[in-house]
Amino acid sequence: MKWLFFSLVLVNVALYLWATGHPQSGGELAQAAQSQVNARSMLLLGERDAVAAGGGECMRIGPFLTQSTFADASRVLADMGLNHTRTAVSARKLKTWRVYLDVPADASALEALRSGLEEKGIEFYQFEDGGASYLSVGLFSQPSDARDYVARLAEQGVEATYRPELRTLGPLRWVELVSEPDRYAREQLEAAQWGDAMARVTRFPCQA
């Protein structure tokens, strides 16, 4: 059943990226996951029921974006004398549709365009691709949603277009305790700084 947990995490990260259109650099992906992935909602239904029933709670920590923070977390658990396992989910490809505007060559025209978008409450960011500059205003999971958004922008006097893009999610990594830690260890783990904005502690029922 662990595959379902990891799939849910990837889906949540993907949904955030679709909704916001932020570029997928390491830091921004970390920020996305930090704000979007709710540890309790990521528990399987059976796990939530077991936690509610007062069963023993183990912990999984992650996801970690980098191998170095993943290794550091393992060393922290080893130094605390806590037995743990290591899990990684391979990189996944995700097809999305980006809505964007061409960046004018004239600096004053660009400033006017940016000001107009801000006045209309349209979020955007500038990115480079193939030597050209664009303003991204949205990222969607379905071409129909991107097409509808382009039509809504046109009603506001904003001429945009959309295109398909293939994005990569992951790899993502977790460490998982194999038995329930004592109260002192739990407090230490909850307070730990894992060096990765994505990483957080998730509690789940220990295996019998």
C-alpha positions as CSV (number, residue, x, y, z in Angstrom):
1,M,0.0,0.0,0.0
2,K,3.0,2.4,0.3
3,W,2.8,3.0,-3.4
4,L,-0.5,4.7,-2.9
5,F,1.0,7.1,-0.3
6,F,3.8,8.1,-2.6
7,S,1.4,8.4,-5.6
8,L,-0.8,10.8,-3.5
9,V,2.2,12.9,-2.7
10,L,3.2,13.2,-6.4
11,V,-0.4,14.0,-7.3
12,N,-0.6,16.8,-4.8
13,V,2.7,18.3,-6.0
14,A,1.5,18.0,-9.6
15,L,-1.8,19.7,-8.8
16,Y,0.0,22.6,-7.2
17,L,2.2,23.0,-10.3
18,W,-0.9,22.8,-12.6
19,A,-2.8,25.4,-10.6
20,T,0.0,28.0,-10.1
21,G,2.3,27.6,-13.1
22,H,5.4,28.1,-11.0
23,P,8.6,27.0,-12.7
24,Q,9.9,23.7,-11.5
25,S,13.3,24.6,-10.1
26,G,14.4,22.7,-7.0
27,G,13.6,25.6,-4.6
28,E,10.2,26.4,-6.0
29,L,9.1,22.7,-6.1
30,A,10.1,22.5,-2.5
31,Q,8.1,25.5,-1.7
32,A,5.1,24.0,-3.6
33,A,5.2,20.8,-1.7
34,Q,5.7,22.5,1.6
35,S,2.5,24.5,1.2
36,Q,0.4,21.9,-0.5
37,V,1.1,18.4,1.0
38,N,-0.8,17.9,4.2
39,A,0.8,15.2,6.2
40,R,-2.4,13.9,7.7
41,S,-4.3,13.9,4.4
42,M,-1.5,11.8,2.9
43,L,-2.2,9.0,5.3
44,L,-4.1,6.0,3.8
45,L,-7.6,5.7,5.1
46,G,-6.7,2.6,7.1
47,E,-3.8,4.5,8.6
48,R,-6.0,7.4,9.7
49,D,-8.5,5.0,11.3
50,A,-5.7,3.2,13.2
51,V,-4.2,6.5,14.4
52,A,-7.6,7.6,15.6
53,A,-8.1,4.3,17.4
54,G,-5.0,5.1,19.4
55,G,-2.6,2.6,17.9
56,G,1.2,3.0,18.1
57,E,2.5,5.7,15.8
58,C,5.6,5.4,13.6
59,M,7.0,8.2,11.5
60,R,8.1,8.8,7.9
61,I,10.2,11.8,7.1
62,G,10.3,13.4,3.7
63,P,10.1,13.9,0.9
64,F,13.7,15.0,0.3
65,L,14.6,16.6,-3.0
66,T,18.3,16.0,-2.8
67,Q,20.5,12.9,-2.1
68,S,22.5,15.0,0.4
69,T,19.6,16.0,2.7
70,F,18.3,12.4,2.4
71,A,21.6,11.1,3.6
72,D,21.8,13.7,6.4
73,A,18.4,12.6,7.6
74,S,19.5,9.0,7.7
75,R,22.6,10.0,9.8
76,V,20.4,11.9,12.2
77,L,18.2,8.8,12.8
78,A,21.3,6.6,13.1
79,D,22.9,8.9,15.7
80,M,19.7,8.7,17.7
81,G,19.8,4.9,17.6
82,L,16.5,4.7,15.6
83,N,16.2,1.9,13.1
84,H,14.8,3.1,9.7
85,T,14.3,2.2,6.1
86,R,15.0,4.4,3.0
87,T,12.5,4.7,0.1
88,A,12.7,6.6,-3.2
89,V,10.2,7.3,-5.9
90,S,11.7,7.6,-9.4
91,A,11.3,10.7,-11.5
92,R,7.9,10.9,-13.2
93,K,7.0,12.6,-16.4
94,L,4.0,15.0,-16.4
95,K,2.4,16.6,-19.5
96,T,1.0,20.0,-18.9
97,W,-0.2,23.0,-21.0
98,R,1.3,26.4,-20.3
99,V,-0.6,29.7,-21.0
100,Y,1.9,32.5,-21.8
101,L,2.5,35.8,-23.5
102,D,5.4,36.9,-25.7
103,V,7.7,39.5,-24.0
104,P,8.0,42.7,-26.0
105,A,11.5,43.7,-27.1
106,D,10.9,47.3,-26.0
107,A,11.5,47.8,-22.3
108,S,8.7,50.4,-21.9
109,A,6.2,48.1,-23.7
110,L,7.2,45.2,-21.3
111,E,6.7,47.5,-18.3
112,A,3.3,48.5,-19.6
113,L,2.3,44.8,-20.2
114,R,3.4,43.8,-16.7
115,S,1.5,46.8,-15.1
116,G,-1.6,45.8,-17.1
117,L,-1.5,42.3,-15.8
118,E,-1.0,43.4,-12.3
119,E,-4.0,45.8,-12.5
120,K,-6.1,42.9,-13.7
121,G,-5.0,40.7,-10.9
122,I,-3.3,38.2,-13.3
123,E,-0.3,36.4,-11.7
124,F,2.7,35.9,-14.0
125,Y,6.4,35.4,-14.1
126,Q,9.0,35.7,-16.8
127,F,11.0,32.8,-18.1
128,E,13.5,32.0,-20.8
129,D,13.1,29.2,-23.4
130,G,15.2,28.7,-26.5
131,G,16.7,32.2,-26.3
132,A,13.3,33.9,-26.1
133,S,11.5,35.5,-23.1
134,Y,7.9,34.8,-22.2
135,L,5.5,35.7,-19.4
136,S,3.8,32.6,-18.0
137,V,0.3,33.2,-16.7
138,G,-0.9,29.7,-16.0
139,L,-0.2,26.0,-16.2
140,F,-3.0,23.4,-16.7
141,S,-3.4,19.6,-16.7
142,Q,-5.9,19.6,-19.6
143,P,-5.7,21.4,-23.0
144,S,-9.4,22.4,-22.7
145,D,-8.7,24.3,-19.4
146,A,-5.8,26.1,-21.0
147,R,-7.9,27.0,-24.0
148,D,-10.7,28.3,-21.8
149,Y,-8.3,30.4,-19.9
150,V,-6.9,31.9,-23.1
151,A,-10.5,32.8,-24.0
152,R,-11.1,34.4,-20.6
153,L,-7.9,36.5,-20.9
154,A,-9.0,37.6,-24.4
155,E,-12.2,39.0,-22.8
156,Q,-9.9,41.1,-20.6
157,G,-7.9,42.4,-23.5
158,V,-4.9,40.1,-22.9
159,E,-3.7,38.1,-25.9
160,A,-2.2,34.8,-24.8
161,T,-1.5,31.4,-26.3
162,Y,-0.8,28.0,-24.9
163,R,1.4,25.0,-25.6
164,P,2.1,21.5,-24.3
165,E,5.1,20.9,-22.0
166,L,6.6,17.8,-20.5
167,R,7.7,18.3,-16.9
168,T,9.6,16.0,-14.5
169,L,8.5,15.4,-10.9
170,G,10.9,13.8,-8.5
171,P,12.8,11.8,-7.7
172,L,11.5,12.0,-4.1
173,R,12.9,10.3,-1.1
174,W,11.7,9.3,2.4
175,V,13.1,7.7,5.5
176,E,10.8,5.7,7.7
177,L,11.1,4.4,11.2
178,V,10.5,0.7,11.6
179,S,9.2,0.9,15.2
180,E,7.5,3.5,17.4
181,P,10.0,6.0,18.9
182,D,9.7,7.1,22.5
183,R,8.2,10.5,23.4
184,Y,11.6,12.2,23.7
185,A,12.7,10.9,20.2
186,R,9.3,12.0,18.7
187,E,9.8,15.5,20.1
188,Q,13.3,15.7,18.7
189,L,12.2,14.5,15.3
190,E,9.3,17.0,15.2
191,A,11.6,19.9,16.1
192,A,14.4,18.8,13.7
193,Q,15.5,21.0,10.8
194,W,15.9,18.7,7.9
195,G,17.7,21.1,5.5
196,D,15.0,20.5,2.9
197,A,11.8,22.7,2.6
198,M,9.8,19.7,1.5
199,A,10.7,17.4,4.4
200,R,8.3,17.0,7.3
201,V,7.3,14.3,9.7
202,T,4.2,12.2,9.0
203,R,2.8,9.8,11.6
204,F,1.3,6.5,10.7
205,P,0.4,3.2,12.5
206,C,3.4,0.9,13.2
207,Q,3.2,-2.5,11.6
208,A,2.2,-5.2,14.0
